Amino acid sequence: MSGFIVIRDYKPGDERNCQEVIRESTMSTVNTAFFSGLTREITFQVIILTSALMFIFLGVPFNICFGSIPVVIALMYVCVWLSHVFKAVQLNVDMGSIPRMYMSSEYTGFWVAEVYEKLMDIRNPQSLQFTIINSDESQKMDLSAYRKRIVGTIAVTRSHNNEDTAWIRRMGVVKSYQRKGIASALVDEVLRFCRDKCYQYVELVTTECHDAARELFLNKGFELKQMYHKQIVGSIITVQMFELMYKLKVAESP
């Protein structure tokens, strides 16, 4: 065993590490969103229309008009990248106010996954195996010979429209530590919390760029509530959104 991953509550001082996790998670979908937009019919329509306008109204030679295609594609990538940067900046501010945003009520919470690795171990985390434990178990162990780092986050807020519904937010796992069961453990922690607080439903929104996350939630018992498209750059670049819902089982009275 190469180390441990502790699922614990947020504590003051975690902000910067949480910001790094969320920023990496946000920027990791740039290429996926770009290729998704590139294959849409409207993208080809814009490229053809641009070439036609240059040829008809500006008198640009036909072969040069086709040469504008890479420029349109490059601009499209820049737009997608900038939209992700803007989102990352917004979330960075959000992560700087975790106590106020996610810890101000007994019905909200924020958790982190903190990895403990042996000090002299420099191997790629993707090749290592970790044991996932909770904070109570970690307090019984001597982890002084391990270096630690926050590699995952998740939060819960209460719905503004329905007090019986909780929303999962800010879930992210550092890429090199994915496929280790971290996201699954974070979701399990949230569902336990929601049961303890007597929530009836847990909901979240994910995108077409997060296939692995969507599959995880569906395997946990979440169901698709609705789908819709969110505009990134007008109607040219859109992302399909998936709203998922989990119905918590209410314990029967004795």
VENWO-V488234 format. One record per helix or strand. SS is the DSSP state (~ for helix, > for strand). FROM is the first residue (numbers start at 1). TO is the last residue. If there is no record, write none. Layout:
# VENWO-V488234
ss: (SS	SS)
from: (FROM	FROM)
to: (TO	TO)
This chain:
# VENWO-V488234
ss: (>	~	~	~	~	~	~	>	~	>	~	>	>	~	~	>	~	>	>)
from: (3	15	30	41	62	69	98	109	125	130	135	146	165	175	182	201	211	223	237)
to: (9	27	38	57	67	95	102	118	127	134	138	158	173	177	196	207	219	233	247)
